[in-house]
Amino acid sequence: MKRLLKVYLQKPELAGVLLLVALIVLFQARSDGVFLGAQNLRGVLGILPETALVAIGVTILMICGEFDLSVGSVFALMPMTMAVAMGSGLPFSLAMTLGFGLCALIGWVNGMVTVRFGIPSFITTLGMLFMARSLTVVISGGFPPLLDPEIPSAAFTAFIGPGDLVRMSFVWLAVVGVLASLLLSRTNIGNWIRATGGFREAAASMGIPVARVKIGCFVLCSMLAGFAGLIQVLRLGSPLPSIGEGLELQAVAAAVIGGTALAGGIGTVLGGILGAVLIRVIDNGLVLSRVDANWFKFAIGALTIFAVVANAWLLDRAKRIKVET
C-alpha cells in the first residue's frame, strides 16, 4: 500500500486532478445542475482545444527548461498571415503552409537567440511577443481581412459525436495530445527533453545535443500556438489582430497547474491539458455561478500558487514514505 501511495503522490498532475473534481462538484451545486448539462459541456469542450494546444507546447518547452511568452502573439499572427496570403490569391493549403512556416521561423529565432547568446528565454520571447503582435497589425492593415468561403472550416470546427457534443478541434487536440505524450514518454527525444531541462550539464556531457533539443522545442511550441490560433479564427470566422492577448500567461499557468516544474525536467502533456481544462472550468463555472467576471484572473492566479504549493507538499510527503524492498 505504501509503495502504491508513493507512486501516486509522485504524479505531478495529482493536485490538478483533485482540484478539478472539487471544482466540478462546487460549480454543479452552485449552478443548480446546469454545469454538467449537455449544452454547457458542449460550449466548454468547444473552446478547450484552443487553450489546450498552446498549453501542450508551453508544457513541453517548460520541461525543457525554457519559457515562451510570444505564443499569444503567434496565436494571432499565423491565421492573419494565412488570411492575407489567401486574399492575395494563394490557395488554402499553400497559405496555411506559409503560416506554419512563419511560426516555425519565429520559434527558431527564439531558440537560436536564447541558446546562442545565453539570453534568458523570458527576455527573448518577451521581445518577440511585441514584434509578432505588431507584425500582425501591420500585415492586416488595421482591418481584419475576410476569410475565403472555400476554406474547409468543417475539418477543424464542425460539431461531431453523439448530440454534437464536441468539435473536430477536440479530435485534433486528442491526436496532438497522444502524439506529444508518446514523444515524451516513449522516445529518446523525450528523454533528451527531460534531461536537458533537469540536468543540462549532465545531458551535454552524455552527448545529448541540448542546443538542438531546446530549439526544436521552441519551434514545436510556436507551431502549436499557430495551429490553435487557426482553429479559433475558423471558429469565429474572422482573423482579429487582438486574439490571443494574455493567452501566454494562461498557458504558463496551465502548465504549472498541471504539475510542470518551473525549473524544468518534470511535467506531463496530460498535466498541461488538465491545467487548460481547469482554466476553462473556472471561467465557465464563475459565469454560471453569477460571480463577477473580474474575479477570473484572481482565481487563476490563486490556483497557480495553490498548485505549486500542493505539488511541492505532495512530493515532500512522497519522499517521507519509507518503502520496504
C-alpha positions in Angstrom: 0.0 0.0 0.0 2.8 2.4 0.9 4.5 1.7 -2.4 1.3 2.4 -4.3 0.8 5.6 -2.3 4.3 6.8 -3.0 4.0 6.2 -6.8 0.6 8.0 -6.7 1.9 11.0 -4.8 4.8 11.4 -7.2 2.4 12.0 -10.1 2.9 15.8 -10.9 -0.7 16.2 -12.1 -2.3 14.8 -8.9 -3.1 18.2 -7.4 -4.8 19.3 -10.6 -7.0 16.1 -10.7 -8.1 16.6 -7.1 -8.9 20.2 -7.7 -10.8 19.5 -10.9 -13.1 17.1 -9.1 -13.7 19.6 -6.3 -14.5 22.4 -8.7 -16.9 20.3 -10.8 -18.8 19.4 -7.6 -18.8 23.0 -6.5 -20.0 24.5 -9.8 -22.5 21.8 -10.3 -24.1 22.7 -7.0 -23.8 26.4 -7.5 -25.4 26.3 -10.9 -28.3 24.1 -9.9 -27.1 21.2 -12.1 -26.6 23.3 -15.2 -22.8 22.9 -15.2 -22.7 19.3 -16.3 -25.6 19.7 -18.7 -25.0 18.7 -22.3 -25.4 22.3 -23.7 -22.9 23.7 -21.2 -20.3 20.9 -21.7 -20.7 21.5 -25.5 -19.6 25.1 -25.0 -16.7 24.3 -22.7 -15.3 21.5 -24.8 -15.9 23.6 -28.0 -13.3 26.2 -27.0 -11.0 24.0 -24.8 -8.7 22.9 -27.7 -7.7 26.5 -28.4 -6.1 26.8 -25.0 -5.0 23.2 -24.5 -3.0 23.1 -27.7 -1.0 26.1 -26.6 -0.6 24.6 -23.2 0.9 21.4 -24.6 3.6 23.4 -26.5 4.4 25.5 -23.5 4.4 22.5 -21.2 7.0 20.7 -23.4 9.1 23.8 -23.6 9.0 24.3 -19.8 10.0 20.7 -19.3 13.0 21.5 -21.5 13.8 24.4 -19.1 12.6 27.4 -21.1 9.6 29.7 -21.4 7.8 31.3 -24.4 5.8 34.4 -23.8 5.3 35.0 -27.5 2.7 32.3 -28.1 -0.2 34.7 -27.7 1.1 36.9 -30.5 1.9 33.9 -32.7 -1.6 32.6 -32.0 -2.9 35.7 -33.8 -0.1 36.1 -36.4 -0.4 32.6 -38.0 -4.1 32.9 -39.1 -3.7 36.5 -40.1 -0.8 35.6 -42.3 -2.9 32.8 -43.8 -5.9 35.1 -44.4 -3.8 37.8 -46.1 -2.0 35.2 -48.3 -5.3 33.8 -49.4 -6.5 37.3 -50.1 -3.5 37.7 -52.4 -4.6 34.6 -54.4 -2.8 31.7 -52.7 -4.9 28.5 -52.2 -5.7 27.4 -48.6 -3.0 24.7 -48.5 -0.2 27.0 -49.5 -1.4 29.8 -47.3 -1.6 27.5 -44.3 1.9 26.2 -45.1 3.2 29.7 -45.2 1.6 30.5 -41.8 3.1 27.4 -40.2 6.4 28.2 -41.8 6.4 31.7 -40.2 5.5 30.0 -36.8 8.5 27.7 -37.2 10.7 30.6 -38.1 9.7 32.5 -35.0 10.3 29.5 -32.8 13.7 29.0 -34.4 14.7 32.6 -33.8 13.5 32.4 -30.2 15.6 29.3 -29.7 18.7 30.5 -31.6 18.9 33.8 -29.7 18.3 32.2 -26.4 20.8 29.4 -26.9 23.5 31.2 -28.9 23.7 34.3 -26.8 22.8 32.8 -23.4 19.8 35.2 -23.0 17.0 34.1 -20.7 14.1 32.9 -22.8 11.8 35.1 -20.8 13.5 38.2 -22.3 13.9 36.8 -25.8 10.3 35.8 -26.1 9.0 38.9 -24.4 10.6 40.9 -27.2 9.1 38.5 -29.8 5.7 39.0 -28.2 5.7 42.7 -29.1 7.3 42.1 -32.5 4.8 39.4 -33.6 1.8 41.3 -32.3 3.0 44.5 -34.2 3.5 42.4 -37.3 0.0 41.0 -37.1 -1.5 44.5 -37.0 0.8 45.8 -39.8 0.0 43.0 -42.3 -3.7 43.3 -41.5 -3.7 46.9 -42.5 -5.6 47.7 -39.3 -8.7 45.8 -40.5 -9.4 42.1 -40.3 -9.5 40.5 -43.8 -12.4 38.4 -44.9 -11.9 34.7 -44.9 -12.3 32.8 -48.2 -15.6 30.9 -48.1 -13.8 27.9 -49.7 -11.7 27.3 -46.6 -12.5 23.8 -45.2 -13.5 25.1 -41.8 -15.6 22.0 -41.1 -12.4 19.9 -40.9 -11.4 21.9 -37.8 -14.6 23.3 -36.2 -17.6 21.2 -37.2 -19.6 19.6 -34.3 -19.4 15.8 -34.2 -20.3 12.8 -32.0 -23.4 11.9 -30.1 -25.5 15.1 -29.6 -22.8 17.1 -31.4 -21.1 17.3 -28.1 -17.6 18.1 -29.4 -16.0 19.9 -32.3 -13.4 18.5 -34.7 -10.9 20.7 -32.9 -11.3 18.3 -30.0 -10.2 15.4 -32.2 -7.2 17.4 -33.3 -6.4 18.1 -29.6 -6.7 14.4 -28.8 -4.4 13.4 -31.7 -1.8 16.1 -30.8 -2.0 15.2 -27.1 -1.4 11.5 -27.7 1.5 12.1 -30.1 3.1 14.6 -27.8 2.7 12.3 -24.8 4.2 9.4 -26.7 7.1 11.7 -27.7 7.9 12.5 -24.1 7.4 9.0 -22.7 8.3 6.5 -25.4 11.2 8.1 -27.4 14.8 9.1 -26.9 13.8 12.7 -27.8 11.5 12.7 -24.8 14.3 11.6 -22.6 16.6 14.3 -24.1 14.0 16.9 -23.4 13.7 16.0 -19.7 17.4 15.6 -19.3 18.1 19.0 -21.0 15.6 20.7 -18.7 16.5 19.0 -15.5 20.3 18.3 -15.9 21.6 20.3 -18.7 25.3 20.0 -17.9 25.0 16.2 -17.4 22.9 15.9 -20.6 25.6 17.7 -22.6 28.3 15.6 -21.1 26.4 12.5 -22.2 26.4 13.7 -25.8 22.8 15.0 -25.9 22.5 17.9 -28.4 21.0 20.2 -25.9 21.0 23.3 -28.2 19.1 21.5 -30.9 16.7 20.0 -28.4 15.9 23.4 -27.0 15.5 25.0 -30.4 13.3 22.1 -31.5 11.0 22.6 -28.5 10.7 26.4 -29.3 9.7 25.5 -32.9 7.1 23.0 -31.7 5.7 25.4 -29.2 5.3 28.2 -31.8 3.7 25.9 -34.3 1.2 24.5 -31.8 0.3 28.1 -30.9 -0.2 29.0 -34.5 -2.4 25.9 -35.0 -4.6 26.8 -32.0 -5.0 30.3 -33.5 -6.0 28.9 -36.8 -8.7 26.9 -35.1 -10.1 29.9 -33.2 -10.2 32.0 -36.3 -12.0 29.4 -38.3 -14.5 29.1 -35.4 -15.0 32.8 -35.1 -14.9 33.4 -38.9 -12.6 36.4 -38.7 -8.8 36.8 -38.1 -8.9 39.6 -35.5 -5.4 41.1 -34.7 -6.2 41.2 -31.0 -6.9 37.5 -30.4 -4.6 35.6 -28.1 -3.8 38.6 -25.8 -2.9 37.3 -22.4 -3.0 33.7 -23.6 0.7 33.2 -23.0 0.1 33.7 -19.2 -2.8 31.3 -19.2 -0.7 28.7 -21.0 2.1 29.0 -18.4 -0.5 28.8 -15.6 -2.0 25.7 -17.2 1.4 24.0 -17.4 2.2 24.9 -13.7 -1.3 23.9 -12.5 -0.7 20.6 -14.3 2.4 19.9 -12.3 5.2 21.1 -14.7 8.2 22.2 -12.7 9.4 25.8 -13.2 13.0 24.7 -13.1 12.4 22.1 -15.9 12.7 18.4 -16.2 9.4 17.5 -14.6 5.9 17.5 -16.2 3.5 15.7 -18.5 1.4 16.6 -21.5 -1.7 15.3 -19.7 -0.9 17.7 -16.9 -0.8 20.7 -19.3 -4.1 19.7 -20.8 -5.6 19.2 -17.3 -4.4 22.7 -16.4 -6.2 24.1 -19.5 -9.3 22.2 -18.5 -9.2 23.8 -15.1 -8.9 27.3 -16.5 -11.9 26.7 -18.8 -13.9 25.2 -16.0 -13.2 28.1 -13.7 -14.1 30.6 -16.4 -17.4 28.9 -17.2 -18.2 28.0 -13.6 -17.9 31.6 -12.4 -20.3 32.7 -15.1 -22.8 30.1 -14.2 -22.4 30.9 -10.5 -23.1 34.5 -11.3 -19.8 35.7 -9.9 -18.3 38.9 -11.2 -16.2 38.0 -14.3 -13.4 40.3 -12.9 -12.6 37.6 -10.4 -11.5 35.2 -13.2 -7.8 36.4 -13.3 -7.7 36.4 -9.5 -8.9 32.8 -9.4 -6.3 31.7 -12.0 -3.5 33.4 -10.1 -4.6 31.8 -6.8 -5.0 28.4 -8.5 -1.4 28.7 -9.9 0.1 29.4 -6.5 -2.0 26.7 -4.9 -0.9 24.1 -7.5 2.8 24.9 -6.9 2.4 24.7 -3.2 0.3 21.5 -3.3 2.7 19.7 -5.7 5.7 20.6 -3.5 3.9 19.3 -0.4 2.8 16.1 -2.1 6.4 15.4 -3.4 7.7 16.1 0.1 5.2 13.6 1.6 6.2 11.0 -1.0 9.8 11.3 -0.1 9.0 10.8 3.6 7.2 7.5 2.9 9.5 4.5 3.6 9.0 1.7 1.2 10.4 -1.8 2.1 12.3 -3.5 -0.8 
